Amino acid sequence: MPLSVSKHPLVADSLRGLRDSTTPPEEFRVLARKVITFLLYEATADL
């Protein structure tokens, strides 16, 4: 399975928040959902 890296600016911004150790748990969950949504969209784009 080939590796695909998302270069979308909203994904990069969300990942920045996920990597920040001071991000509160509720915001972390919101950011994780955003990343999952973008990755799902990109994964199904070719179907």
N, C-alpha and C positions, 0 to 999 in steps of 0.2 A: 504494500500500500504506500503510495507516494506521500511525502510530507508536503503540506500546503501551509504557507504563512500568510496570514491576513495582514494587509497593509492599510486597512481602513482606519482613518483617524479616530473614529469613535471607539473602535476596539482598542486602539493604543491608549486612549485616554482612560478607558475602563480598566485596562490591565495595570496602568499606573496606580490607580486607586487600590486595586487588589494587592499590589506589591507593597503598598505603604503599610507599615506595621501599626500606624496610629488610626487607621480607618476603623470606625465603629462597626460592630457586627451587623446592624441593620443595613448600613450603607454597603458593606461588603456583599451581603446577599443581593441587594439591588444591582450592584455592578456585575456580580456573577451571572445573574439572569440576563443582563444585557449582552454579555459576552456569549453566553449560550445561544441566545436568539440570533446574533450575527453569525455565529459558526454554523448553526442549523440552516440559515438562509444560504450561506456559501456552500455548504455540503450538498444541498439539494438543488443548486442552481443548474446543474447539468442533467438533471433527471427529466 
